[in-house]
Amino acid sequence: MTPTPGPAATGPLALEAPFALDDRAVPGDGVDYAALEQRHPAYGRFAARLGDTPLIPLPGPDGGATVLAKAEWHNPVGSIKDRVAYALLGSALHAHGDRPLDELRVLEYSGGNLAKALSHLCAELGVTARFVLSSASPRSLLDTLDARGAHVDLVDKERGFLEVVRTALRIAAEDSDWTLLYQHRNTANLLLQERTTGAEIVRQLGELPGGPRPDVWVASIGTGGTLVGVLRALRASFPGVRAVGVTPDELPYGSEQPPNGLPKYGGSGGMGHGIRQPFVTLHDDEIEHRTVSYPRALEGMAEFFDLTGIRIGSSAAANWLTARAVAATLPPSATVVTVLPDAGTPEEWERIGRGE
């Protein structure tokens, strides 16, 4: 099957275009976040509540390595994508300069949590927001976006997330009034994860008894910003750390299969047609890849809740299941670190019969 062509050459770069990161890039990619927080009080209030999420112990294998994870539902809107929203919108505010905020119109595609976070921040700032989503998006998300006055374009779920991305790119190419945030290629995403999430993990490990060093870093691949950004921070202090990327079994990273409408665990997945997420291509020769099916991720949510009393989402469950499996191959002296992106959607919890 021939892939649908990407956007025209005059529009944003295609997702599959070659990607490189200048190692001289400064954290934030030249954006003065502190100045933006001063200029825009709502942005500053959001920043004050962002990050420094706990690093918590997770149930691990008997006789295996310790498993630790960042609990990202402690962010202001409830997920790790709050960090991404702060970074992407910061880059847009920086480019917008001193012009009135009601003249800024931001456009982005999302699997759910990023739209939720951006819609909150845009509503607080008075910025117009437009999101391209899959038609499989949960009703709770669509209701939230509607309540915040966001514009929404839905793409048939059978066309896969790649078409969601390409629809946003076409809108940006056809109407320059919209500022595309482009999470998969905007280095503000990756660099903020390095500067915040990664740096926090390094600091928090040092504060634990014995100051354990991470042997393996495990994270699901959506954009790959968390996986690669945190990896960069960890390797600056612990050069030998391994990296394991997790994607849905229904469409793994780099799959040559066409996109599909199969249910998948939240916020992650391959693109199809052999297209690989740009940030991840920076480390393709060294990242190990694992997959978790959607039914297994849902089972993991229920199992984790039964063991801990804590609610985690399907991507968090996929990360935990993978981290636990990796930990089972390592000695008790080793440490595996992962991330729990969110606490799950109401629809996920209803699906496994654990709704509130």
N, C-alpha and C positions, 0 to 999 in steps of 0.2 A: 504494500500500500504506500502510495506517495504522500509524504507529509504535506499539510497545508502550508503554503508559503508564508513566511513571516512578514513583518511590516515592510513597507517600501523603504528604499535607501534614505529617503529624506526624513523619515521618522526615527523613533528610538531604535537602537541596535537590537537585532533579533536576540532572543534568549540564547540561541546556540552559537552566537558569534564568539570568536576567541576572547578569552579574558585574561588579564594580567594585573597584578597588584604591585605597585611600586613600593618596595620595602622601606623607602625613605618617607612614605606617607605618615603624617603625624596622626595620633589618635583624634578621631572626629573628622579627619579628612579636611582640615582647615576651617571647620566650623567652630566659632567661639560660643560654646553652649552657655557659659556663664553670662556672657553679654546678652544672649537671647533671653535668658531667664530674668535678667534685670529689665529688659525692654518690654517683655510680655509677662506680667505677673501670673497669669493662669498657667503658662508654661513652666514658670518657676515653682508654683505650688505643686504641679504634677511631679516635677523633678525631685522635690523635697521628700516625696513619698515613694520614689522609685529606687529599686535595687536594695542592696544589703539584705537580701533574702536569706533565711537560715540554711545552713548546710546540715542536713539531718541524716542519721543512720537509717538504713532500710533493712528489711528482712533479707538475709543472705543465705547461702548454702551452708549446711553443716560441714565444718572442717575446711571451708574455703576462705577466700579473701573477704575483707570488710567492704561493704557497699555503702557509699554516701551519696547524697543528692541535694541539689538546690531546690527548695520548695518555692516555685515561682508564682503560686497563687497569692502570695503576700504582696505582690505589686498592686498599684492603685486600682486597676480595672480587672485584675485577677489572672494575668498570664505573663509569660516571658515576652510575648509580643508587645507588651507595654514598653519594654526597652526599645524594641524596633520602631514602634510608633514615635517615640521621643526622638530617636536618631533621624528617621526619615523626614519627619516634619521639621526637625531642626535644620536639616539641609535645605528644605524648601523655604523656610523662614529666612535663612541666611541669604539665599539667592534673591528673595523677594525684597530684601533691603528695607528701606524706610517707607515704602508705599503702604497705604491703608490695608489692613487685614481683610476687609470685605472685598478687596480686589484679588485675593488669592483663592484659586479654585484647584483643590488637589484631587488627583485621580489615582486610584490604586486597585489592584486585584487582591483577593484574599480568600483563604480557606476558612476564615471565621474570626479567630482571635485578633488578628491585626485590624480588621474592619471595626471590631468592637472597641479596641483601644483608640484607634484613630478617630472614630466618630465621637468618642468622649472628648478627646483633646481638641478636636476641631470645633465642637459645639461650645466648649469653654472659651475658645479663642475668637469665635465668630467667623471661622473659616468655612467656606463651602466645601463639602466633601462628596465624592462620587465613588462608588465601589462596584467592581465587576465580580460577581460571585457565581458559583455553580448553582443550578436549580435544586441541588440536593441540600442546600444550606438549611439548617434547622430553623423552624418557625421562631424560636426564642431569639435568635440572632436577627432575623428580619424585622421582628417587632421592635427590638432595641434600636436598630438603625432608623426605622421609621419614626420612632419617638424622638430621635435626635436630629431629625430633618435631613438625613443623608439621602442622596440619590442612589438608586440601586439598579444595575443592569444584570439580569440573570442569563446564564448560558446553559444550554441543555447539558445535563450531567453526563449523558452518553458520549459527549465529545471530549470529556476528560478535562483535567486542570490546565493542560497545555492550551486549549482553546480559550479558557478563561484569561490566561496571560495574554494571548495574542489578540483577544478582543480589546483589552485595555490598551495594548500597544497601537492598535488601529485607531481607536478613539483619539489617542494622543497625537498620532500622525495627521489625522484629519481635522483636528480642532486644537490649535495652539493655545487657546484660552485655558486649557486644562494642564496643570503641572503634574506629570507622571512621577510618582515617587520611586517606582521600579525596584522593589525590594531585592530581587535576584541579582541585580548588577550595581546597586547603589552601595558603594564601599562604606558609607556611614553605618550601615547595618552591621557589617562584619567588624569594623573597627570599634564600634561601641561595645559589642559583645566582648571583644578583647579587653577593652579598657575597664569595663564594669564587671560583667559576669565572671570572666576569666580571672581578673585581678582579685575579685572577692574570694574566689575559691582558693587561690594561692594564699591569701591572707588568713582565711578561715582554717585551712589545713595547718598552718603554722601556729594557730591558737589552740589546736587540739593537743591533748596529752601525747607526748612523744613526737609531735610534728610529723605525722605520716606523709610520705611522698606518694603521689598518684602513680600507679602503674599503668592504668588504662582509663581513658576518657571515652564515654559512651553517650551518643546523642542522636536523635532522629534527624533526618534530613528533610527540611522543608525547602528553605533557600540554601541551607548549609551554613548560614551566618553564625549560628550558635556553635555547631560542630567545629568549624574552622577558626572562628574568632577566639573561642575558649582554648582551642588547641594551641594557637599562637602564644597565648598568655602562659599556658602551662609549660610549653616547651622552652620558654624563656628562662624559667626557673628549674624545670625538670626535663632536660633534653631527651631522655629516653622514653617518655610516655607514649604508649600506643593509642591509636584512635580507632574507634569502631563506629561506623555510621549505620543507622537503622532506617529501613523503609518498609512500606507495606508489601506483603507477599503478593498482593493482587497486582502490583506494578512496581517492581524494584527499581532502585537507582540504575540509570543507564540502560534500562530494558529496551530491546529493539522492537518489542511489541507496540502496536498502536495504543493510544490512550483508550481507556474504557470507563464505563459508568459504574463499575463494581464498588460497593461500599468498602471504605478503607479507614484505618484508624486516623484520628484527626491531625490535620495540619502538616502532613508529610506525604512523600511519594515520589516515584519516578515520573518523568515527563512523557516517556514513550518515544518511539522512533529513534532510540539511541541517544537522545539529547540528555546531556548531563548538566546539573546545576553549576553555574560558573564558578562560585566560590570553591566548590568541592574539587573541581578540576585542578586547582592549585596543588592538591595533595593526592591526586589519583593513584600514584604509585605506592602510597604508604597507608591509605585508609582501608581498613578491613570492613567488609559489608555483611550485615545480617538482615534477615527479614522476619516480620511478624504478621500473621494474618489478622484480619479484623475480628473474627470470632475469638481468636486467642487473646487479643488485646482486651476485649470485653471481659473475658474470663479473668484476665489479670487484674482488671479494675475490681471485680468482686472479691478475688482472692486477697488483694492488698487491703481492701476495706475490712475483710474478716480478720486479717492478721493484725491490723493497726488501728482500725476505727477511723482512718483518714481517707477522704475521697480524693481520687486522682483521675485524670482524664485518660482517654484511650492511648494518646501518644506517650503520656507518662507511664502507663502500664507497659507499653511496648519497650520503653527504655529500661524500666525496672526488670522486666523478664529477661532482656538481653544482658543487662549488667549482672544479674544473678547467675545466668548461664556462664558468662565469662569468668565470674568470681569462682565458680565451681572448679575451674581448671587451674586455679592459682593457690598458692599456700596461704595459711592464715596471716602471715606477715604482710601480705600484699593488700593494696587498696584500689578499688574500682570507684570512679566518680561518674555520676550521671546527673540528669536534670529531670525534674518533674514539671513540665510546662504549665499545667493548669489542673483544676479540680474536676474537669469534665463538664459536659453540657447537661441540662435537664433531660434532653432526649436520650442521651447515652444511659443515664441512670434509670430512666423509665424502661429502656430496652432490656436491661438486665434485671428488671424487677426490684430496683432499689431506690425508686424515686422518693423524693421528700414530699 
